[in-house]
Amino acid sequence: MKIAYTGTIFFNQKFGGISRYFTELVKSLKTNVKIFAPLHKNIYLKKLNSDIQKSFYINKIPQYKSLIKFNNFLTNNFIKKYNPNILHETYYSENIIQFKQHKKILTIYDLIHEKFQNDLFKNKINEKKKLLNFIDHFICISEQTKKDFIDHYDVSPKKISVVYLGGDHFNLKTHCKNLQTIINKPYILYIGSRNKYKNFKILHKALCKLKVKDISLVCFGGEKISKDEIETNKSRVEINQIFGDDKILLNLIQNAACFINTSTYEGFGIPNIEAMKNNCPVVCSDIPVFREICKDSVLYFENNNNDDLVNKIDSIIYDNELRNKYIFKGQMLSKIYSWDNCAKNTLSVYERVFKE
């Protein structure tokens, strides 16, 4: 069986959960696969074996319509020449519609655009709507995402499979020697964007009330913290922001007092799994998808309850028995979330769709 992946996400995303998903999936699949991303800016794809990608890396790609059309033109020619049995679109591009003779798969990651609609999201929602009737099968990354998808678009459950993601992509053993000079005391770790539904403000408020002393907050990645944000959310806790690669992120996870995820909505939550796999206890908001994925292996705080978040952070840091309990639970549960399992289950979907 020949599987082809479009380069849509790799053209638009330098790094992140979706491009991580596809590169790890492709590495784990035991079949004939190709990623067609003629022009891309993605760090993960850049490191991928050249035998399974047709791509050219550009550090910064301007979003010119003419360049997008040229990239699509190259992609189409490569795919037609390859003539795959299954064509998997990586991020809601209408360009895939023209491949009428191929079985087409689309992954639904979440319904963030639909649930948090604004002017910036309208185009993406419209693109998604146009695609739905041309897709043979959908993969959702959680049962909650499947439920949300059906609720919003009334798609038949028969056309949807749930395949969980992995979290075992870190295989780096070396610590960053210069990191300890940046963070010279115990810290709470936060990863990624702090915008809107991520509900980062509740963590800022909690920092002011913590009983635990001499601790800092480290934000890895996300939007650059501005002076206005710091002034608006003053607390006695020092805040550091660090940007870097997987090597730095792994070091931060392994040495954190705990990882905090305050999000009010997610499709899966890879950072939770990354933390659990690397001996870092997780404190996260009590939302349905986290209950589905993390079960009883993380410490939940009541959604939007600042006092409960404060208590949970203090508990996981002060109480060694509780801390070790959740570290152990996290290690055990995280074993099921491997990219090998993701690849195995995805291949099963491909084979079933191809036979239909």
C-alpha positions, 0 to 999 in steps of 0.5 A: 500500500502506498500512502501520501501526505500533503505538505500543508502543515509543513508549509505553515508550521515551523514546529508544533503538535500537528507537524510533530504528529505527522513526522512521528507517524511517518517514522513509525509506519511500516509501509510505503509512505511519502510526504510531499512538501516541496517548500516548507519551513518545518524543523521536524520535517527537516530532520526526517529521513530524505527517503520518505520526503520530497521537500525543500527547507526554507527558514522563512516562507512568505505567505504570498498567494502566488507562492502557495499556488506554486507550492500546490502545483509542485505538490500535485505533480508529485502526488500524481506521479506517485499515485498513492492508494491513500492520500492524507491531508495534513491541514484542511487544504482545498487543494486535495479536492481535485484528487477524486480517484484517491481515497482521502483521509483528514485528521480532525485535531480539535474544534477550536476554530468553531468553539472560539469563533472570530474573524481570523477563524472564519476562513479556516472554518469555511475551508474545513466545511468545503472539504468535508464532502470530499473526504472518505474518512476522518481520524479524530485524536480523541473521543471528545474530539469525535463528539465535538466534530459530530455535534458541529458537522453532523458527520456519520460516526461510520466515517470516523475513527479515533486514533490516539497520539503518542508522546514518546518522541524524546530520546535525548539523554544529554542535559543542557549544561548551561540551563541551570545558570538560567534557572537557579531555583525550583520551578513550575513549567508551562508549555506553549501558547498563553492565548484565550482558551489556554486560560493562562491568566488563572495561573498568574493569579494562583502564583500570588497565593502559593504557600510554597516559597522560592519557586519560579515559573518557566514558560517554554515557547509561546508568544513572547512575554511582553512588559505589559503582560508582566505589569498586568499580572504582577506576582512575587514569583519570578517568570522566565521564558525560554525558547529552544529545541527538544533537547532544552524542552526535555531538560525542562520537563525532567527538572520541573517541580510540576507541569501545569496545563490550564487549558479549557479546551484541547483535542488531546494534550500532548504536553501532558503525555510528554510530562508523564513519560519523563517523571514530571507530575501534571496538574491540569484543568478538569475538562472532559478530554483530559479525563479521557486521556489522562484518567487518574494519573494527573492531579486535576483542579476545578476548571476556572477555580483559582483557589483549587489550582493553588491548593493542587500546586502546593500539594504536589510540591509539598507532599512527596508521597502525593508527588511520587504517586502521580509520577508513578501513575503517569509513567504507567499510563503514558506507555499506551501513548506511543507513536508505534501504537498510533501508527499501527492503529492508523494503518488499520484505518488506511487498510479498512478505507482502501478496501471499502 
